[in-house]
């Protein structure tokens, strides 16, 4: 499992964005790992899980969008439009790679299952 964030406002990787990975079960979320994206906008340790320890189930990635854009000096309204973006997704096949990218600006975001 991996992630990659692109800042569509500035046309660059979202270096320095803080991200959390949680496992979820119903309404309960358990923090697995908190990390800061590297200069390429990727999780610095590479895979969050690989095929030997990824389990089927549900997960949540939480991206600190407000903190990232505020740190870049982007003037944000108060309250801002996006604060933290939470992506809930399922892993049905633990033997496959799940890449979860995020394209983000202070006003919008998009995601998909990457390769």
Beta strands, then each sheet from edge to edge (+ up, - down):
strand 1: 2-7
strand 2: 12-13
strand 3: 18-25
strand 4: 28-36
strand 5: 57-64
strand 6: 84-91
strand 7: 99-104
strand 8: 109-114
sheet 1: 2+ 1- 7- 8+
sheet 2: 4+ 3- 5+ 6-
end
